[in-house]
Amino acid sequence: MQVAQHNDHVTHAVISGHKSIEFGISSSAEFFNILSSSLYKDQILAVVRETLCNAWDAHIEAGCTDRPVLVTLEGDKFTIRDFGKGIHHDDMGLIYGTYGNSTKKNDGTQTGGFGLGCKAPFAYTDHFEVTSCHGGVRTIYTLSKSSAQAMGKPGITPIASFPTTETGLTVSIRVNQKDVSRFKELILRIAHNGDMNVQLNGTQVNTLNFDITKHNFVVVAKNLLDLGSRVMVRYGNVIYPVEEGKSNSAYESIVRHLTTLSTWRKTYSIVFQAPPHSIAVTPSRETLSMQAHTQETLDKLFNDFLASLDTEFSVACQQYQEEVIQSAVAAKRVDELLKTEESLPFTDEFESGQAITDFNEMAKTYLRNNYKSDLSYRKADITRRLELMVKANLLDRGKVSTFLRDLKRIKTPASQWSRSIYEKTTWLQRQVLAPLVTKLAQAGLPHTTLYTCDSENHNWQGSNRVGVAPLVPATQSNPRHLLRTLPFLRNIVVLSSRRQGLMEEAYSHSVFKEAGQYYGFLVYIVGRKKGELEAARQFFATTGMRVVDLTLEDEEEARPVRAKPDTPRKPAKKGVVKLSSVQSRTGINLQNLLEEDAERIENPEFILKVSLRQQDSCTAFYPWNSQISRLLVEIFGDKGGITNNSSRYEKCLAKGAVPFGEYVRNKICEYVLHNPRIETYWAHNPNTMGWYGDHRMLINLIFQNEILAKEFGVVSTLTELDKQYLSLWGGINEHTSVYFPDPEVTKVRDWRVSIPTAPAIEDLTRKLKSPLLPLLHTSELGKLLEYGSSTEVSQAVALLKTILNT
């Protein structure tokens, strides 16, 4: 690496008759100690980085990069073996014994150039060993930070020499046992980031693979680098963080773009590759030296990248979007294509890798997480989908034509979050409902039992499940935006002989279960008389609509099972199966519902309707996860029943049983509301949603750690049952929309907001504003509290109290 500081820069001359006095450098033992020990902020990092980079540079110089550098970390010994050219005995003092002398100053392919790196082991230890194989001779040297023979200065002592056929250098360093894991972590990280061919204890180390990138950057998962920065630059084989504010506004633009690629599971950073001789670094090689040419290099790297976002990345996004839409059409994923949510109709599971190396992969990651919030973009996207679906004969050409005509006229987007922002449309009434009502009248069938199920009335009130939309009479349907009616282009009608429990049954049907979209269709209620039922079936069979006939399932359930003449009739069972019967040792098993000896209940307080053909233990209790579902069954299982029979379900409702979803919601809210123990808990656990970074991590750590909670006055008197109900409350609160509030849920929400924060917590939140808080490594504190000794825990608590009281 060519360093910027090695040239003499004569900036002026002074006319004088006197001789110039030259500067010198002290050769005292104290000055050598400064260059060895005080130069590096992180001594272990310096040792690993410098020795590993030197070994890899030796392979570059010798042209043997296909051969791995061998690193061993066993017991208390750290050894690095390279197969470069080695060092001649006469050059050992010049290279290892001279500070400031380097063999790499004019080599842009290697790392270093200051003549300091090979002495880095002295930052950690007073002695280390170097074995050099060169010219047929293998010589072992011991290097000491303070040598009696060198009057307290560092010294090199040859131990022995032997004949050899090998070449290369071996550096061996004694390691404290407590530092072994840290050494291993740094070996893996530095070899990975530097794309070095390294084996650690015989295992090949994974690399960043910068050499396969088509550009001079790679976007990587932040946890891979662990350098605390979103923007970095690699110079030689070392990655350096670029501090925010050290470059122009391009830095902020790049960070904003990285944010669009990131998710809650994965945060991305970017590494740029700087060309040789373009960057200056500090002598410790821990940070960049922000000289003029360094700034110029960073500006060029950043601005070139941003320019490519407007060209190559933009084109890649357009191409991938078209590919996604065409794939969905080819797979006939009509439901996915017509969703009201603003997202692309992906038909495959895609998980971006740990590294993004080109704009095509970046476009895939971006479009999975983002959808452009622009009306013209949305209109163009929907138009393209509909045109391709019509071409593939997946949709009715006439209805699509009228929809596209109306689409061109809309001027406001369909808000996903606000019902107050809308642009009323009559397309559904004109093109779908009115023609169907006319045809029903002509066929002598009533139109008053025709309903719509649309996203404008999406709620859970009165249902077993969150997210099932109620029915709206067709004459009262009032969509607030044309784009909200997209799913109606599927041309689906649900045929049923009853309203009670209809939406739960429709939800369970494969048509909607596979689609994942439980609205945007018509419902027609028909009487049970055979003549009426057959007439309705024949009518809808001629409309060209996609008919979901739930009356077939009704008939199947109602059909009696004839017993064989010689088989005695089993006595009729009373009541329904208890919900607790579906609980098994490993979880919830709906098939227990069919067991002959399943425990039954005659007067259930609630009833849950399931379909064994269409549901499993997960979807039957949607939106609860498996853990919460088991908790629901454990708490409420003996109070109510479960059935897969619609007539039994209706009988239970008629006798006063409450739908399962409504029952558990009310019971949970009733338990939580004004519970004194929960009130105390919430007073000591303020909402931290608006907190970020170390502040939120620390306060959560204090709440969750018993030692810290007690130290800072966080009080909790919760019983185990309280904790279970709070878990259930969290599920209800999460899945009850603020736009369609439930009265009981609203009461609990309002009560929690009214609970004053405990004085001890108010005092704690004030202390979290301490200017010393950034000095605290919160995650390491958490590890220490969990795994440290009692002494270490006491010291950590004392340190935290000192920081927060400052």
Secondary structure as UniProt FT lines:
FT   TURN            4..5
FT   HELIX           29..33
FT   HELIX           34..38
FT   HELIX           43..62
FT   TURN            65..66
FT   STRAND          69..74
FT   TURN            75..76
FT   STRAND          77..81
FT   HELIX           89..96
FT   TURN            99..100
FT   TURN            105..106
FT   TURN            108..109
FT   HELIX           117..123
FT   STRAND          127..134
FT   TURN            135..136
FT   STRAND          137..144
FT   HELIX           148..150
FT   TURN            151..152
FT   STRAND          155..163
FT   STRAND          168..174
FT   HELIX           177..179
FT   HELIX           180..193
FT   TURN            194..195
FT   STRAND          198..200
FT   TURN            201..202
FT   STRAND          203..204
FT   HELIX           210..212
FT   STRAND          217..221
FT   HELIX           222..225
FT   STRAND          231..235
FT   TURN            236..237
FT   STRAND          238..241
FT   TURN            244..245
FT   HELIX           250..261
FT   STRAND          268..273
FT   TURN            276..277
FT   TURN            283..284
FT   HELIX           292..308
FT   HELIX           309..313
FT   HELIX           314..330
FT   TURN            331..332
FT   HELIX           334..337
FT   STRAND          355..356
FT   HELIX           359..369
FT   HELIX           375..391
FT   TURN            392..393
FT   HELIX           397..407
FT   TURN            408..409
FT   HELIX           427..428
FT   HELIX           429..433
FT   HELIX           434..442
FT   TURN            443..444
FT   TURN            448..449
FT   STRAND          450..453
FT   HELIX           455..457
FT   TURN            461..462
FT   TURN            466..467
FT   STRAND          472..473
FT   HELIX           474..476
FT   HELIX           482..490
FT   STRAND          492..496
FT   TURN            500..501
FT   HELIX           502..508
FT   HELIX           510..515
FT   STRAND          521..525
FT   HELIX           530..541
FT   TURN            542..544
FT   STRAND          546..549
FT   HELIX           551..558
FT   TURN            565..566
FT   STRAND          576..578
FT   HELIX           579..582
FT   STRAND          583..584
FT   TURN            585..586
FT   STRAND          587..588
FT   HELIX           590..594
FT   TURN            596..597
FT   STRAND          600..601
FT   STRAND          606..609
FT   TURN            612..614
FT   TURN            617..618
FT   HELIX           619..621
FT   TURN            622..623
FT   HELIX           626..636
FT   TURN            637..639
FT   STRAND          641..643
FT   HELIX           646..654
FT   TURN            655..656
FT   STRAND          658..659
FT   HELIX           660..672
FT   TURN            673..674
FT   HELIX           676..683
FT   TURN            689..690
FT   HELIX           693..704
FT   HELIX           706..711
FT   TURN            712..713
FT   HELIX           720..735
FT   HELIX           743..754
FT   HELIX           759..767
FT   TURN            768..769
FT   TURN            771..772
FT   HELIX           773..775
FT   HELIX           778..787
FT   HELIX           790..804
//
